[in-house]
């Protein structure tokens, strides 16, 4: 039986956004990106379709915002006091995220873009660069501790670890083995940031 959202207590602002984000993540987990519809998200969130479309005119925007809301924020980057350990912890967080609704969304969004069903520009416009911000936080702390020379910190070096994880995820699927996370850190990232 479908509950009429109009008879429920009215939610606004962050409470409504949080309910819609959670409903979107639940739909991704249950039916995948291909099966996700604005109607089903609205029903699951006990909200009106109009409230979804007012905030997110397209499914891409809704899914990307919901996924980003579920990812660790840059301010919450692990801080162990050691660059290697921080890098392992950050990549483990990313690997875990890719094994859940965020990964399902990424596969669906890229598949849609490759088929020409949604422009890559829309993906780029809505991408928030969370992975790079996490790496900037971790590497920035290592620079402050004197572990890393700030002159070698570049956008490509910051992106390398996450790019390798995404590549593995897209071509091999989830889950991402922990051995791969550790290998990326030991064989690629540590030598990039602490060349001997």
MIKOL-674134 format. One line per 4 residues: number of its first residue (from 0); for each residue y, z negated, x of C-alpha. Coordinates in nm, 4 decimals. Example, Ala and Ser with C-alpha at 12.3 -4.5 7.8 and 13.67 -1.06 7.14 Angstrom:
residues 2
0	-0.4500,-0.7800,1.2300  -0.1060,-0.7140,1.3670
This chain:
residues 196
0	0.0000,0.0000,0.0000  0.3418,0.1004,0.1354  0.6109,-0.1684,0.1278  0.9506,-0.0582,0.0016
4	1.1831,-0.1421,0.2924  1.4777,-0.1712,0.0501  1.3265,-0.4884,-0.1004  1.2921,-0.6633,0.2357
8	1.5608,-0.8750,0.4074  1.8156,-0.6418,0.5647  1.8170,-0.6232,0.9460  2.1010,-0.4848,1.1486
12	2.1972,-0.4217,1.5078  1.9636,-0.5408,1.7794  1.7056,-0.6842,1.5384  1.6678,-0.3473,1.3674
16	1.6689,-0.1575,1.6982  1.4011,-0.3885,1.8387  1.1824,-0.3381,1.5303  1.2204,0.0393,1.5550
20	1.1502,0.0409,1.9297  0.8350,-0.1660,1.8768  0.7232,0.0572,1.5897  0.7727,0.3618,1.8123
24	0.5659,0.2085,2.0942  0.2939,0.1088,1.8464  0.2854,0.4626,1.7058  0.2609,0.6083,2.0562
28	-0.0321,0.3786,2.1321  -0.2041,0.4580,1.8029  -0.1459,0.8297,1.7434  0.0053,0.9585,2.0693
32	0.3243,1.1518,2.1148  0.1964,1.4578,1.9271  0.1196,1.2517,1.6157  0.4387,1.0458,1.6194
36	0.6802,1.1223,1.3364  1.0115,0.9695,1.2395  0.8639,0.8991,0.8947  0.5750,0.6955,1.0354
40	0.8040,0.5023,1.2694  1.0402,0.4216,0.9823  0.7502,0.3060,0.7658  0.6026,0.0911,1.0426
44	0.9436,-0.0614,1.1229  1.0122,-0.1151,0.7505  1.3359,0.0792,0.7886  1.4814,0.3881,0.6284
48	1.4509,0.7300,0.7894  1.8282,0.7556,0.7585  1.8711,0.4500,0.9831  1.6532,0.6192,1.2467
52	1.8318,0.9527,1.2295  2.1747,0.7849,1.2474  2.0801,0.6230,1.5773  1.8467,0.8884,1.7204
56	1.9027,1.2434,1.5923  1.5828,1.3652,1.7612  1.2341,1.2326,1.8241  1.2871,1.2769,2.1997
60	1.5873,1.0429,2.1984  1.4038,0.7819,1.9926  1.0919,0.7898,2.2091  1.2823,0.7804,2.5365
64	1.4975,0.4860,2.4295  1.1948,0.2951,2.2984  1.0051,0.3569,2.6211  1.2987,0.2560,2.8393
68	1.3422,-0.0609,2.6345  0.9856,-0.1563,2.7290  1.0207,-0.0974,3.1035  1.1291,-0.3610,3.3524
72	1.5039,-0.3609,3.4095  1.6410,-0.3152,3.7623  1.7674,-0.6732,3.7646  1.4099,-0.7930,3.7155
76	1.2735,-0.6184,4.0266  1.0233,-0.8382,4.2123  1.1656,-1.0411,4.4986  0.9048,-1.1802,4.7347
80	1.1239,-1.1739,5.0444  0.9174,-0.8939,5.2021  0.9804,-0.5206,5.1568  0.6139,-0.4196,5.1497
84	0.5180,-0.6816,4.8930  0.8183,-0.5925,4.6743  0.7286,-0.2224,4.6890  0.3683,-0.2928,4.5900
88	0.4868,-0.5080,4.2999  0.7327,-0.2424,4.1739  0.4753,0.0360,4.1909  0.2193,-0.1837,4.0146
92	0.4690,-0.2329,3.7301  0.5162,0.1430,3.7097  0.1421,0.2116,3.7191  0.0914,-0.0362,3.4353
96	0.3703,0.1256,3.2316  0.2225,0.4728,3.2819  -0.1108,0.3469,3.1498  0.0521,0.2473,2.8193
100	0.2891,0.4004,2.5640  0.5368,0.5043,2.8343  0.2753,0.7271,2.9941  0.1744,0.8754,2.6605
104	0.5396,0.9538,2.5914  0.5892,1.1122,2.9345  0.2869,1.3390,2.8893  0.4004,1.4420,2.5423
108	0.7613,1.5024,2.6386  0.6680,1.7101,2.9420  0.4095,1.9050,2.7450  0.6697,1.9836,2.4805
112	0.9216,2.0908,2.7437  0.6680,2.3138,2.9229  0.5832,2.4870,2.5952  0.9533,2.5466,2.5381
116	0.9593,2.3210,2.2313  1.2278,2.0961,2.3733  1.4619,2.1791,2.6583  1.4224,2.0047,2.9910
120	1.7972,1.9418,2.9783  1.7414,1.7029,2.6881  1.4901,1.5091,2.8961  1.7259,1.4964,3.1919
124	2.0190,1.3888,2.9728  1.8186,1.1012,2.8251  1.6497,0.9917,3.1474  1.7960,0.6633,3.2649
128	1.6747,0.6641,3.6262  1.5117,0.3225,3.5880  1.2588,0.3853,3.8656  1.5280,0.4686,4.1187
132	1.7358,0.1680,4.0123  1.4346,-0.0607,4.0674  1.3847,0.0894,4.4127  1.7561,0.0573,4.4926
136	1.7345,-0.3118,4.4050  1.4246,-0.3748,4.6194  1.5392,-0.1687,4.9170  1.8938,-0.3068,4.8885
140	1.7597,-0.6594,4.9273  1.5570,-0.5463,5.2304  1.8771,-0.3998,5.3804  2.0528,-0.7359,5.3260
144	1.7645,-0.9147,5.5022  1.7881,-0.6711,5.7944  1.4453,-0.5168,5.7285  1.5827,-0.1692,5.6554
148	1.8568,0.0343,5.8211  2.0985,0.1336,5.5421  2.1555,0.4716,5.7115  1.8043,0.5879,5.6212
152	1.8189,0.4980,5.2512  1.8448,0.8269,5.0616  1.7745,0.9288,4.7002  1.4630,1.1236,4.8085
156	1.3194,0.8245,4.9907  1.3910,0.6033,4.6891  1.2171,0.8528,4.4574  0.9108,0.9221,4.6731
160	0.6804,0.6415,4.5558  0.7407,0.6901,4.1856  0.7131,1.0673,4.2230  0.3673,1.0274,4.3775
164	0.2601,0.7902,4.0985  0.3836,1.0300,3.8283  0.2095,1.3213,3.9997  -0.1195,1.1342,4.0059
168	-0.0747,1.0245,3.6463  0.0025,1.3735,3.5186  -0.2868,1.5409,3.6972  -0.5478,1.2636,3.7020
172	-0.4482,1.0570,3.3981  -0.4512,0.6829,3.3568  -0.5289,0.4319,3.4824  -0.3673,0.4586,3.8233
176	-0.5979,0.2816,4.0706  -0.4482,-0.0125,4.2560  -0.5816,0.1336,4.5821  -0.3511,0.4322,4.5266
180	-0.0501,0.2037,4.4720  -0.1212,0.0199,4.7978  -0.1856,0.3470,4.9858  0.1451,0.4965,4.8684
184	0.3279,0.1880,4.9906  0.1445,0.1612,5.3248  0.1172,0.5309,5.4085  0.4420,0.6652,5.2651
188	0.7068,0.4103,5.1670  0.6864,0.1560,5.4474  0.6976,0.4330,5.7131  0.9915,0.5958,5.5289
192	1.1970,0.2764,5.5190  1.0758,0.1102,5.8391  1.0076,0.3928,6.0856  0.8740,0.2584,6.4125
